[in-house]
Amino acid sequence: MRDVTKRTMLVSSLLGIGLAFSAPAQAQEPSGDMKALIEQGKMVAIGADCMACHTVPNKGAPFAGGYGIVSPLGTIFSTNITPSKTAGIGTYTEKDFEQAVRKGIRKDGQHLYPAMPYDAYAEMTDKDIHALYTYFMQGVAPVDGKPKDYTALPFPFNLRFSMAFWNLLYATKTPFSADPARSDELNRGAYLAGALGHCSSCHTPRGPLMGENGGAFLAGGFVGPWYAPNITSDPVSGIGGWSNDELVAYFRTGHAEGKNQAAGGMAEAVQNSLQHLPDSDLKALAAYLKTVPAIRDPLETQPAHAFSGTGSDEDKIRGLYAQNEHDSLRNGEQMYSGYCASCHQPNGAGSENQAYPSLFHNTATGSIEPANLVATILYGVERTTGHHEVLMPGFGKQSYVDPLSDQDIADVSNYVLTKFGNPGAHVSPADVATARAGGPVPLLAKAQPFMLPAALLGLVAAMIVAGYVVTRSRSRQTH
């Protein structure tokens, strides 16, 4: 994670509340207590993964906003949350800040969209809110430039006040209170998973109004073209078969050998947040997840990581066509040989150090839901942990390797599933097209094109009824 530049500041010794003033030529360093508070706030920001959404990867200034969060309802662009008084949150009081973080209400009274997971941050403690506010006001460099892109959702989603009704239904959490029946470690894990890490925002399925399905907590759900898997304690559908050490390794590196590797949004969470947390936090998170009530998909009869490979088909492919023959990759096994085997090996075992992971004993290929296999082929994988970078090119439209068609990706996916993963899963060209377009479209988004005409028809109908009532009333008066 990129280091955040710290500003020099003069702290008011009379008031003792950490107000930052324009520094003179020789500014005083913040006190030891203030430094500790800023560092605490920085760790809260890391745990809450603020960087992932409020910084444009590889080119944006830290927390300056402008990152496009693609949702089924349209693209939501993050805002500048640096302490700039002209473009950021520099004029926010701590109460203004708390309202935005916990309740999704900006200083100007406008509602935020829940792409900002305020429904989870509502559980943050007062202590962490105070530290986070201090960090953003005094530990982050102000950026006066406003993002060039702004959120402009179609009607009726552009009516931000409608979020007030959504909040009544789904944003109902209150600040975290430790459960006396749990250990300190489990309480810390529950806080990390719920308030800061907002695991439920991705790993819990959503209903027709895009609110979380409370009856399926952490049972898995789509996030665009990616599928955030079941992370309940179930040993078949969830992470019940993972050891705590494997979970910690996954949080730290994005890879747990014989289990899974992080891609998509999870790779961002590992890169920007999880890898920077102390071991005690990662162990607490792992311990808590192992206590989440188990939920099983009845279609799954063995863990996704339990599927093993069946060897190599390379001997059946070599020499099949002349060396100079065009279009010689004509089915899934041939495309696997041409595009995948050089990294993942002909037998699917991956590289020796597993930088290129095995395709068997792998939840991406063993799951009954093959969306992550398809998304990986389309969009690739990129994450950096420590000094180690993992990169797999995508084969989608913008590929710098070789774009593949929907049929090609379906063919190679089905070969991989049959040869190395879950043969009960299947990918169609239509599935690939859906992933290429951004993932399954929820009912609310499907209904959007009809909402404005319906509203206009409703208005016309109301006017007709009103006109009829007025006419009848006048008719009675004349008689």
Phi, psi and omega per residue, in radians:
M1 nan 2.446 -3.112
R2 -1.220 2.451 3.098
D3 -1.235 2.485 3.125
V4 -1.643 2.227 -3.110
T5 -1.166 2.289 -3.140
K6 -1.704 2.389 3.109
R7 -1.536 2.613 2.987
T8 -1.395 2.475 -3.048
M9 -2.564 2.802 3.055
L10 -1.946 2.055 -3.059
V11 -1.648 2.321 -3.116
S12 -1.193 1.979 -3.131
S13 -1.399 -0.381 -3.140
L14 -1.305 -0.795 -3.088
L15 -1.517 -0.533 3.102
G16 1.148 0.501 -3.109
I17 -2.068 0.234 2.959
G18 1.256 0.612 3.097
L19 -1.385 2.279 -3.104
A20 -1.615 2.214 3.110
F21 -1.917 2.915 3.026
S22 -1.099 2.160 -2.989
A23 -1.382 2.419 3.014
P24 -1.293 -3.025 -3.046
A25 -1.013 -0.671 -3.141
Q26 -2.083 1.517 -3.098
A27 -1.360 2.548 3.095
Q28 -1.356 2.573 3.035
E29 -1.312 2.583 3.072
P30 -1.097 2.688 -3.133
S31 -1.158 2.914 3.120
G32 -1.059 -0.700 3.121
D33 -1.122 -0.696 3.140
M34 -1.184 -0.710 3.080
K35 -1.025 -0.737 -3.134
A36 -1.137 -0.670 3.136
L37 -1.183 -0.714 3.104
I38 -1.104 -0.739 3.127
E39 -1.140 -0.674 3.074
Q40 -1.078 -0.767 3.115
G41 -1.105 -0.639 3.090
K42 -1.087 -0.732 3.130
M43 -1.190 -0.582 3.059
V44 -1.130 -0.752 3.123
A45 -1.086 -0.660 3.101
I46 -1.179 -0.794 3.127
G47 -1.088 -0.582 3.132
A48 -1.498 -0.066 3.081
D49 1.021 0.712 3.131
C50 -1.083 -0.617 -3.085
M51 -1.049 -0.677 -3.010
A52 -1.015 -0.699 -3.063
C53 -1.683 -0.487 -3.025
H54 -1.744 0.216 3.088
T55 -2.352 2.244 3.076
V56 -1.260 2.128 -3.066
P57 -0.986 2.360 2.977
N58 1.262 -0.220 -3.098
K59 -2.478 -0.219 -3.091
G60 -1.591 2.621 3.036
A61 -1.212 2.541 -3.103
P62 -0.946 2.190 3.039
F63 1.172 0.291 -3.110
A64 -1.454 -0.054 3.078
G65 1.357 -2.997 3.123
G66 1.637 0.020 3.129
Y67 -1.414 2.242 -3.115
G68 -1.493 2.040 3.098
I69 -1.713 1.870 -3.070
V70 -1.359 2.129 3.115
S71 -2.157 2.860 3.115
P72 -1.084 -0.339 -3.106
L73 -1.667 -0.065 -3.111
G74 2.332 3.007 -3.112
T75 -1.485 2.251 3.120
I76 -1.901 2.104 -3.095
F77 -1.672 2.309 -3.124
S78 -1.252 2.707 -3.083
T79 -1.720 2.914 3.072
N80 -1.309 2.082 3.117
I81 -2.046 0.442 2.987
T82 -1.386 2.932 -3.109
P83 -1.397 0.423 3.045
S84 -1.109 2.319 3.138
K85 -1.416 -0.236 -3.120
T86 -1.816 -0.506 -3.059
A87 -2.174 -0.269 -3.048
G88 -2.042 -2.405 -3.065
I89 -1.973 0.446 -3.083
G90 -1.106 -0.376 3.128
T91 -1.674 0.035 -3.140
Y92 -1.282 2.305 2.911
T93 -1.360 2.977 3.111
E94 -1.109 -0.565 3.082
K95 -1.178 -0.728 3.069
D96 -1.020 -0.771 -3.116
F97 -1.100 -0.778 -3.134
E98 -1.096 -0.682 3.123
Q99 -1.105 -0.689 3.139
A100 -1.219 -0.792 -3.053
V101 -1.248 -0.767 -3.036
R102 -1.590 -0.516 -3.014
K103 -2.081 -0.114 3.103
G104 1.234 0.594 3.129
I105 -2.137 2.102 -3.129
R106 -1.250 2.982 3.126
K107 -1.070 -0.577 -3.133
D108 -1.418 0.082 3.102
G109 1.568 -0.146 3.126
Q110 -1.293 2.601 -3.132
H111 -1.515 2.478 2.994
L112 -1.475 2.757 3.019
Y113 -1.505 2.620 -3.082
P114 -1.270 0.183 2.857
A115 -1.060 -0.505 2.896
M116 -1.466 1.937 -2.948
P117 -1.330 0.982 3.134
Y118 -1.122 -0.427 3.106
D119 -1.147 -0.418 3.029
A120 -1.586 -0.735 -3.134
Y121 -1.099 -0.272 3.078
A122 -1.000 -0.386 3.140
E123 -1.466 -0.094 -3.123
M124 -1.097 2.502 -3.134
T125 -1.313 2.770 3.085
D126 -1.025 -0.671 -3.130
K127 -1.074 -0.765 -3.136
D128 -1.252 -0.623 3.067
I129 -1.063 -0.783 -3.140
H130 -1.092 -0.780 3.141
A131 -1.144 -0.712 -3.131
L132 -1.130 -0.741 3.108
Y133 -1.076 -0.776 3.131
T134 -1.069 -0.734 3.137
Y135 -1.092 -0.836 -3.098
F136 -1.183 -0.549 -3.132
M137 -1.434 -0.503 -3.011
Q138 -2.214 -0.152 -3.128
G139 -2.018 0.032 -3.112
V140 -2.095 2.400 3.138
A141 -1.291 2.339 3.121
P142 -1.256 2.485 3.075
V143 -2.163 1.993 -3.033
D144 -1.432 -0.279 3.140
G145 -1.321 2.301 3.104
K146 -1.465 2.597 3.079
P147 -0.999 2.525 -3.116
K148 -1.345 -0.343 -3.129
D149 -1.943 2.452 -3.140
Y150 -2.205 2.656 3.128
T151 -1.186 2.225 3.111
A152 -2.495 1.361 -3.120
L153 -1.339 2.698 3.120
P154 -1.272 2.823 3.057
F155 -1.072 2.438 0.037
P156 -1.667 0.143 -3.065
F157 -1.247 -0.259 3.080
N158 -1.343 -0.120 3.096
L159 -1.498 1.573 -3.005
R160 -1.086 -0.505 -3.119
F161 -1.080 -0.373 3.131
S162 -1.125 -0.351 3.116
M163 -1.135 -0.370 3.108
A164 -1.078 -0.664 3.125
F165 -1.266 -0.673 3.089
W166 -1.077 -0.710 -3.114
N167 -1.111 -0.623 3.116
L168 -1.080 -0.538 -3.116
L169 -1.504 -0.683 -2.912
Y170 -2.133 -0.383 -3.116
A171 -1.772 1.287 -2.977
T172 -2.048 0.133 -3.078
K173 -1.367 2.775 3.134
T174 -2.186 2.895 -3.124
P175 -0.897 2.471 -3.041
F176 -1.049 2.397 3.038
S177 -2.225 2.207 -3.091
A178 -1.076 2.473 3.093
D179 -1.528 2.013 -3.100
P180 -1.102 -0.313 3.128
A181 -1.414 -0.184 3.137
R182 -1.774 2.755 3.031
S183 -1.267 2.888 3.085
D184 -1.038 -0.651 -3.128
E185 -1.142 -0.768 -3.130
L186 -1.190 -0.636 3.080
N187 -1.135 -0.700 3.096
R188 -1.135 -0.719 3.113
G189 -1.109 -0.704 3.109
A190 -1.111 -0.678 3.127
Y191 -1.179 -0.743 3.131
L192 -1.126 -0.752 -3.111
A193 -1.253 -0.654 -3.045
G194 -1.560 -1.048 -3.020
A195 -1.361 -0.966 -3.028
L196 -1.464 -1.012 -3.051
G197 -1.255 -0.242 -3.122
H198 0.664 0.840 -3.121
C199 -0.987 -0.630 -3.071
S200 -1.139 -0.421 -3.112
S201 -1.038 -0.551 3.136
C202 -1.861 -0.663 -2.957
H203 -1.587 0.053 3.070
T204 -1.975 2.278 -3.137
P205 -1.124 2.724 -3.090
R206 -1.998 2.649 -3.110
G207 -1.579 -2.935 -3.058
P208 -1.045 -0.545 -3.135
L209 -1.686 0.273 3.089
M210 1.222 0.307 3.026
G211 -1.588 2.697 -3.129
E212 -1.148 2.464 3.069
N213 -1.474 1.744 -3.064
G214 -1.079 -0.375 3.138
G215 -1.443 -0.032 3.136
A216 -2.278 0.793 -3.060
F217 -0.982 2.073 3.095
L218 1.119 0.416 -3.116
A219 -1.505 0.023 3.071
G220 1.818 2.568 3.124
G221 -2.985 2.826 -3.138
F222 -1.342 2.435 2.983
V223 -2.224 1.564 -3.004
G224 1.148 -2.338 -3.139
P225 -1.387 -0.177 -3.107
W226 -1.626 2.727 3.095
Y227 -2.049 1.986 3.071
A228 -1.360 1.965 -2.924
P229 -1.273 2.958 3.041
N230 -1.074 2.138 3.108
I231 -2.139 0.526 2.978
T232 -1.358 3.120 -3.082
S233 -1.412 0.094 -3.136
D234 -1.084 2.308 -3.088
P235 -1.307 -0.258 3.138
V236 -1.755 -0.990 -3.083
S237 -1.539 -0.373 -3.074
G238 -1.937 -2.541 -3.074
I239 -1.899 0.350 3.125
G240 -1.095 -0.433 3.116
G241 -1.546 -0.003 3.072
W242 -1.540 2.493 2.996
S243 -1.401 2.791 3.087
N244 -1.048 -0.654 3.133
D245 -1.133 -0.649 3.105
E246 -1.157 -0.694 3.091
L247 -1.116 -0.765 3.123
V248 -1.090 -0.734 3.102
A249 -1.077 -0.690 3.116
Y250 -1.134 -0.773 3.108
F251 -1.084 -0.659 -3.038
R252 -1.375 -0.663 -2.998
T253 -2.084 -0.227 -3.042
G254 1.396 0.198 -3.120
H255 -2.538 2.298 2.992
A256 -2.228 1.932 -3.026
E257 -1.038 2.322 -3.135
G258 1.393 0.114 -3.121
K259 -2.292 -1.190 -2.982
N260 -2.881 2.941 3.023
Q261 -2.462 2.523 -3.036
A262 -1.406 2.399 3.063
A263 -2.515 2.993 3.099
G264 1.023 -2.411 -3.113
G265 -1.105 -0.525 3.128
M266 -1.217 -0.609 3.070
A267 -1.089 -0.666 3.085
E268 -1.130 -0.712 -3.136
A269 -1.124 -0.716 3.100
V270 -1.154 -0.810 -3.051
Q271 -1.169 -0.760 -3.024
N272 -1.625 -0.388 -2.999
S273 -2.212 -1.220 -2.900
L274 -1.031 -0.722 -3.073
Q275 -1.119 -0.334 -3.081
H276 -1.640 -0.081 3.134
L277 -1.416 2.677 3.121
P278 -1.182 2.758 -3.140
D279 -0.981 -0.625 -3.110
S280 -1.078 -0.650 3.119
D281 -1.222 -0.736 -3.137
L282 -1.143 -0.678 3.093
K283 -1.158 -0.661 3.119
A284 -1.158 -0.715 3.127
L285 -1.111 -0.771 3.117
A286 -1.090 -0.786 -3.124
A287 -1.089 -0.705 -3.138
Y288 -1.159 -0.810 -3.104
L289 -1.045 -0.539 3.125
K290 -1.259 -0.141 3.112
T291 -1.819 -0.104 -3.119
V292 -1.147 2.295 -3.103
P293 -0.896 2.334 -3.048
A294 -1.232 2.415 3.014
I295 -2.285 2.221 -3.077
R296 -2.033 2.432 2.994
D297 -1.420 2.117 -3.085
P298 -1.108 -0.300 3.124
L299 -1.366 -0.228 -3.103
E300 -1.735 2.250 -3.112
T301 -2.001 -0.188 3.055
Q302 -2.609 2.718 -3.100
P303 -1.047 2.556 -3.122
A304 -1.045 -0.546 -3.109
H305 -1.415 -0.032 -3.084
A306 -1.502 -0.243 -3.096
F307 -1.263 2.345 -3.125
S308 -2.003 2.787 -3.102
G309 -1.378 2.944 -3.119
T310 -2.118 0.524 3.061
G311 1.597 -2.859 -3.036
S312 -1.973 2.559 3.040
D313 -1.846 0.243 -3.035
E314 -1.082 -0.605 -3.110
D315 -1.164 -0.402 3.120
K316 -1.494 -0.227 -3.047
I317 -1.757 -0.692 -3.059
R318 -1.046 2.288 3.097
G319 1.381 0.079 -3.125
L320 -1.188 -0.614 3.136
Y321 -2.160 2.775 3.072
A322 -1.133 2.671 -3.067
Q323 -1.083 -0.531 -3.081
N324 -1.742 0.236 -3.088
E325 -1.357 2.387 3.132
H326 -1.465 2.733 3.063
D327 0.878 0.869 -3.084
S328 -1.568 -0.030 3.079
L329 -1.742 1.645 -2.919
R330 -1.970 -0.072 3.099
N331 -2.647 3.138 -3.042
G332 -1.047 -0.777 -3.095
E333 -1.196 -0.593 3.109
Q334 -1.251 -0.670 3.088
M335 -1.187 -0.640 3.069
Y336 -1.050 -0.773 3.128
S337 -1.081 -0.699 -3.073
G338 -1.406 -0.582 -3.018
Y339 -1.888 -0.456 -2.935
C340 -2.022 -0.590 -2.942
A341 -1.147 -0.483 -3.109
S342 -1.123 -0.493 3.110
C343 -1.767 -0.824 -3.063
H344 -1.564 0.002 3.108
Q345 1.293 2.579 -3.130
P346 -0.984 -0.557 -3.130
N347 -1.612 0.110 3.089
G348 1.341 0.170 -3.046
A349 -1.385 -0.184 -3.123
G350 1.318 -3.129 -3.130
S351 -1.344 2.865 -3.065
E352 -1.052 -0.694 -3.129
N353 -1.551 0.048 3.107
Q354 1.097 0.341 2.949
A355 -1.072 -0.638 2.930
Y356 -1.805 1.828 -2.911
P357 -1.255 2.781 3.017
S358 -1.101 2.517 3.111
L359 -1.631 -0.061 2.952
F360 -1.969 2.869 -2.935
H361 0.884 0.879 -3.012
N362 -2.516 2.121 -3.054
T363 -1.168 -0.389 3.118
A364 -1.183 -0.533 -3.141
T365 -1.788 -0.303 -3.101
G366 -1.664 -0.163 -3.114
S367 -1.262 2.620 3.047
I368 -1.216 -0.351 3.091
E369 -1.824 1.840 -3.019
P370 -1.508 0.280 -3.046
A371 -1.018 -0.659 -3.086
N372 -1.243 -0.530 3.041
L373 -1.122 -0.801 3.138
V374 -1.121 -0.799 -3.116
A375 -1.126 -0.633 3.105
T376 -1.110 -0.750 3.124
I377 -1.157 -0.687 -3.122
L378 -1.248 -0.817 -2.943
Y379 -1.916 -0.185 3.118
G380 1.336 -3.037 -3.136
V381 -2.351 2.377 3.056
E382 -2.613 2.106 3.058
R383 -2.706 2.641 3.112
T384 -2.233 2.181 3.062
T385 -2.233 2.197 -3.035
G386 1.059 -2.193 3.082
H387 -1.848 0.312 -3.060
H388 -1.922 2.134 3.140
E389 -1.912 2.352 3.072
V390 -1.967 2.255 -3.111
L391 -2.472 2.185 2.960
M392 -2.202 2.207 -3.142
P393 -1.223 2.624 3.035
G394 -1.532 2.775 3.138
F395 -2.054 0.472 3.076
G396 -1.416 -2.878 -3.031
K397 -1.050 -0.643 -3.084
Q398 -1.613 0.278 -3.072
S399 -1.075 2.399 3.016
Y400 -1.608 0.061 3.093
V401 -1.748 -1.277 3.121
D402 -2.929 1.891 3.135
P403 -1.072 2.412 3.110
L404 -1.944 2.618 3.121
S405 -1.359 2.939 3.086
D406 -1.031 -0.706 3.137
Q407 -1.153 -0.722 3.122
D408 -1.033 -0.827 -3.095
I409 -1.177 -0.642 3.076
A410 -1.115 -0.728 -3.109
D411 -1.137 -0.815 -3.099
V412 -1.239 -0.574 3.093
S413 -1.117 -0.799 -3.122
N414 -1.167 -0.576 3.061
Y415 -1.129 -0.811 -3.137
V416 -1.088 -0.745 3.137
L417 -1.096 -0.763 -3.111
T418 -1.243 -0.676 -3.028
K419 -1.461 -0.654 -3.001
F420 -2.156 -0.324 -3.005
G421 -2.152 -2.380 -3.044
N422 -1.575 1.861 -3.118
P423 -1.203 -0.206 3.094
G424 -1.390 -0.236 3.094
A425 -1.540 2.662 -3.120
H426 -2.564 2.518 3.134
V427 -2.093 2.249 3.067
S428 -1.839 2.803 3.041
P429 -0.977 -0.573 3.108
A430 -1.141 -0.630 3.083
D431 -1.092 -0.726 3.131
V432 -1.154 -0.730 3.116
A433 -1.060 -0.688 3.100
T434 -1.107 -0.786 3.114
A435 -1.128 -0.675 3.140
R436 -1.129 -0.567 -3.121
A437 -1.471 -0.035 3.082
G438 2.030 0.042 3.089
G439 1.861 3.053 -3.118
P440 -1.011 2.480 -3.133
V441 -1.673 2.100 -3.139
P442 -1.252 2.875 -3.077
L443 -1.002 -0.698 -3.109
L444 -1.069 -0.701 3.128
A445 -1.261 -0.626 3.105
K446 -1.112 -0.583 -3.098
A447 -1.394 -0.266 -3.023
Q448 -0.959 -0.775 -3.108
P449 -1.066 -0.361 -3.093
F450 -1.675 -0.118 -3.028
M451 -1.244 -0.751 -3.140
L452 -1.152 -0.838 3.063
P453 -1.012 -0.681 3.137
A454 -1.137 -0.690 3.120
A455 -1.142 -0.716 3.125
L456 -1.153 -0.738 3.097
L457 -1.099 -0.691 3.101
G458 -1.102 -0.699 3.125
L459 -1.137 -0.771 3.122
V460 -1.085 -0.764 3.134
A461 -1.074 -0.708 3.125
A462 -1.126 -0.685 3.127
M463 -1.156 -0.688 3.124
I464 -1.124 -0.789 3.129
V465 -1.092 -0.766 3.135
A466 -1.088 -0.746 3.116
G467 -1.081 -0.687 3.134
Y468 -1.139 -0.754 -3.133
V469 -1.109 -0.741 3.135
V470 -1.124 -0.759 -3.137
T471 -1.083 -0.777 3.128
R472 -1.094 -0.705 -3.131
S473 -1.117 -0.759 3.131
R474 -1.181 -0.632 3.129
S475 -1.082 -0.709 -3.140
R476 -1.194 -0.630 3.136
Q477 -1.136 -0.613 -3.123
T478 -1.303 -0.277 3.121
H479 -1.798 nan nan
